[in-house]
Amino acid sequence: MVKMPLRSRIRRLFTTRKDRPRLDKGKARAMDPPPLPDHSPDTSDDDDGDSADEPAIPVLHLSELHRAPATLARSSAFYLVGHSLPPPPLHQAKQILTSSPEVKKTLVHPRGSTVRGYSSAKSSGREWWDYTPEQNGTLLTLPDEDFQETTRAYFTAGIALLQRVCATFNSAGSSSTAAGTVPEEVINDVGFSTMRYLRYSPSLLPTHAPATGGDTADPSGIPRMEAHTDHGVLTLMTATEPSGLYIWDRGGRIFSAPPLPNAVLIIAGDLMAHFTSLPGRNILDDGALAVGRDTVLPTVHAVVIPQVERYSVAVFLRPPREMVVSSGRDGDVTFRRWADEKGRIRGRRCWMVGQERTVA
């Protein structure tokens, strides 16, 4: 049997089905797109007969965290309330991302990393700064003690909360039959995690780009961040209004994900599919055959550039780069290799095979 390169295997693992929004040169574009629904968390999309009492994006209280595995498998995202996180550092996001160009140059990683320090993608109207946990967060940052302490505190608390969510998959009280599959190294080690401050603004777009229509407009022809899934384990998000964030559920339906008071949004990354695949199956080797009802598939999401500036904070739980995330017929795949190979695929594909299995 001819051994297939990992990048080709990853490319085949993701799909662009004709009956759902597909990727077009790296952008999310529907085949015959209606305006995107602007479902809020207290409304429902009952096109397929769902109960009108079921929210589009579930809201869990911290006391209900044991429901996280089943909720992520069914809905791909949930809001969490009742947590003890510090206030979101949105002021700090604005502070660093409105610094002078001269200051921003000092924050760029010396080797061009886009997951440490300052980066930008003006074609999609965004710029960002990633916290560097090494040396206690004192690298590639502002020389401001209050900024550093506030940033460090939120990162530390956010990672601890995401690790607590992961621990529910390994708990006997979990409502998921996929319990016991998240490696302890993820739960006990900060790994290559980071926190990102983002700024989305029409002022960052190239001068020829059209103005956007705001949160409720159909984004198929206006600037936006490409639809994508995160490389890591889990992501925690909060943002200013207007949101502009849209997520796709496991059945391919699209929902607006606005910020809620005192809540954070939690979504799944690629590695959750590896960790929660069916027993005896490997997501890279077996594709859709490794996906069961309790498999947590990565959350597809995209941001439409609003008419006014939008700031957000995202905490990314990632394992150590050399941790093996998949062991299949062709050997071990580390997180470093997974992220590098997937990141090099032109037109990042989003919908993982098996995602067409709508969960009732």
N, C-alpha and C positions, 0 to 999 in steps of 0.2 A: 504493500500500500504506500502510495506517495505521501510523504509528510507535508501537510499544508502549513505555510508560514502563519505565525500567530496573527499577524495583521489581517490576513485573509479570513482566518477563522472568526476574528472579532467582527469583520465586515459582514460575514454571513450570519452572525448571531443577531444582528440588528436588521430590521426590515422596514420597508416603506410601502405599506399596503394601500391599494387604490381606494379602499372604502374608509380611509381615515386621512386626516391631514398628513401630507407627505413632505419630505425635504426637497427643496429646490435650490441647489447651489448653497446649501447650508442654512437655508431659511425655512421656517414652517409656513407652508402654503397649502391651503385646501384645494381639492380638485374643483369643486363647485361651491365656493365658500359662502355660507350665510354670515351675517354679522355675528361676531363672537358673543355668546351669552354672558351676561354680567351677573351671574348667580352669586348672591351673598351667602354666607354660611348658614343663615336661618331660612333659606328657601331651598327648594329641591327641584331636580330635573326628573320628572316622572314620565318621560317619553316611553320608557320600557316598563312602566307599571310600578315603579318604586313607590313606597309610601310617601305621602306628602309630608309626613312628620320627620322623615330622614333628611338631615342637612346635606347640602352638596359637598361641603368639606366638614367632616365631623369635628366636634369640639370635645376634648377630653379634659377632665380635671386631673390634677396630679394624683389624687386618690384613686383614679381609674386607670392608672398607667399600665396595669396588667392587661388592659385591652389593646395596648399599642400593637402587638404583633398581628392580631386579626384585623385591626383597623387599617394598618398599612397594607396588608395583603388585599383588602377589599377596596380601599379608597385612595391609596398611594400617598396620602398626606393627611395631616390633622393639625388643628390648633390645640395648643396646650395652655390651660389657665391654672391658677392656683400654685404656680411655681414660685421659687424664691430668688429668681434672677435679679441682679441689680437693674436699675433703669437702663433701657437700651442706649448705647453711646452714639446716638444719631448726631448730637452736637459735635462730638469728636470726629465723626465722619465728615461733616461739613467743614470743620476746622482744617483738617489735613488736605482735603480735596479742593479747597478754595485757596490753598497756599499759592504763593507766587511760582511762576515757572522755574525760577532759580532754585527755590526750595525743593520743588518736585524732582529736579535733576539729581539732587543729593540723596533722594529716596529710592532711586532706581537700583535694582540689584546689579552688582558688577558683572555678573555672567548672564544677564538678561532674563533671569527667571521671572515668570509671570505669576508665581504663587508666593513670592516674597518681595515686599517693597512695592513701589509704585509702577503701574502699567496703565495703558489706555488702548481703546479700540474706537477711534473716532468715527469709523464708518457705521458703527451701531450706537453712537451717541453716548458712550460710557467711558468712565475711567475708574480705577480702583486702587486701593492700597491694601496689601496683605500683611497682617501682623506676623512677626518673626519670633516664635517662642524661644528660640535659642538665646542664651545669655539673658534670660529673664525679660525678653522683649525690648532690649535696649538697642537693637540693630535696626538700621533703616527706618528711623522714626523721628518724630519731632523732639527737640530738646526742651520738653515741657513735662515736668514731673507729674502734674495733674493729668495730662493727656495719657502719659504712659501708665499711670496707676489705674485709671478708669478703664483703659483698653485691656490691660492685663487682667483685671478683676472680672470683666465680662467674659473674656475668652476662657478663663479658668472655670467660671461657673457654667458657661455654656457647654464646654466639653464634658464636665462632670454630669450635666443633665442628659446629654446625648448618650453617654456611657451607661447611665441609669436606664435609659430606654432600651439599649442593647441588652442589658442584664435581664430584662423581662422575657426575652426570648429563651433564656436559660433557666427560667424559674418554673418550678413545678406548678405554680399557680397561673401560668400563662394560659390564655385562651386559644393559643395557636398550637397545632400539632407539630409545627416545625421547631419547637423549643429545643434548646441545647445545641444550637448550631453556630452561634456567634462566638468566635475565638476569644478566650480570656485575654489574650494580648490586646485586643481591641478595647476591652472593658477596663483594663488596668494600665494601659500605656497611652500617653498622649500622641505617640507616633509622629506622623508627618502632618498633623492637624494644623489648621490655621483659622484666622478670622479675617474676613474681608469687609472693608468699608467701600461702598460703591456710590457713585454719583452718575445719574442719567440726566442728560440735559440736551434740549435742541441746540443749545449754543455750541455743543461739542461736535455736532454733525458737520460734514463737508458743506460748503456754501450752496451746492447745487441740490442738496437733499430737500424733499418736500416737508412741509410742516405736518405734524401728526394730528390725528383726530381725537386724541385723548383715550381714556380708559375703555369706553364702550364702543369704539369704532372697530370695524373689521381691519385687522392688522395685516392682511395678506399683501397689501401694496404699500405699506408705510414702514419707516425705519423701526427696527427692533433688534434686540439681541436674539441671535439664532436660537431656535428650539434645541434643547440639549438635555442630557442627563449628567449628573455629577459623578466623577470618577470614584468617590470614596464610599463611606458607609452610610452616614446620615448627615443632613444639613438642617440647621436651625436658622430661621429668618425673621426679621422684622424690618419695617420700612415706614417712611413717611407717606402721606397721601399727596397726589393720587398714586395708587399702587402701580397699575400697568402690568402686574404679574398675572400670568395665566398658567394653569396647570392642566394636564390631560390625565384623566383617571384611567383605570385599568381597561375600561371598555371603550376608550377613545373619545369620551366626552370631554369638552373643554369648559373650565370654570375660571372665573375671576377669583383671585385670592387676595383681597384687600387686607390691610392690617386691622386687627381687632384690638380694642383697649385691653391692656394687661395680658395679652396673649402673644405667643410665638408660634410660628408655623414650622412644622417638622416634616421633611420629605426624605425619601429614600434615595440612596446612591446605588451605583452599579453593583457594589460588592454584596449588597443584601441579597441579590439574586443568586450569587455564588453560595452564600452562607445558608440560604433557605431552600435550595433546590431539593428535589425529591431524593430520599435516601437511595444510595447506590448510583445516582445519576450525577453527571457533571455538565454544567451549563455550556461550557465550551465544546465538549464532545457530543453532547446529546441534544443541544438546542431546546426546542419546544418540548421534547420528551422529558426534560428535567424540570419542567414547570408544572407545579400542582396548584391546588386551590389556595394553599397557605404560603406559596412562594411569594416573597415580596419583590416586585419588579421595580426598577428605577423609575423615579418620577420625572416625566417629561415636563419641562417648563420653559417659558420664554417671557421676556419683558418687552412690552410696547413702550416706546419712548413717549412720555406724556408731554403736554404742552408747557408744563412748568417743571422745575428741577425736582428730581426724586432722589432721596438718599435711602440707602438700606444697609443693613448689617447682616452678614451671613457667617455662621460658625460652621466649619467643615470638620467633621470627625473622620480622620483618615488613619489607617494603620501605619506602622513602620514601613518604610519603603522596601525593605528586604523581606517582609513577611510574605509567606506563600499564601495566595488567595485562591488558587485553583491547582489541583493535582489531577492530571488526566492522562490520556494515552501517550501524550508527547512530553510528559514530565511536568515539572513544577513551573508555575507562573507567579512571579512576585508582584506586589502592588506597583512597584516602580515600573516593571515591564508592561503591566496592564495599562497604566496611565499613559506611558510613553507611546505605546503602539496605538491605542485608541485615539490619542490626541493627534496622531499623524494621518488619520484617515480623512481624506478630503470630503467635505460636506458631512459633518458629524451626524451619523444616523442615530435615531433616538428610540424607536419603538422596538423593544426586545422581543424576540420570537416568543410566542405564547401569550403576549399581551392582548391578543384578540379574544382570549377566553374571558368574556365578561362575567364578572362575579355578581350574583344577585344580591 
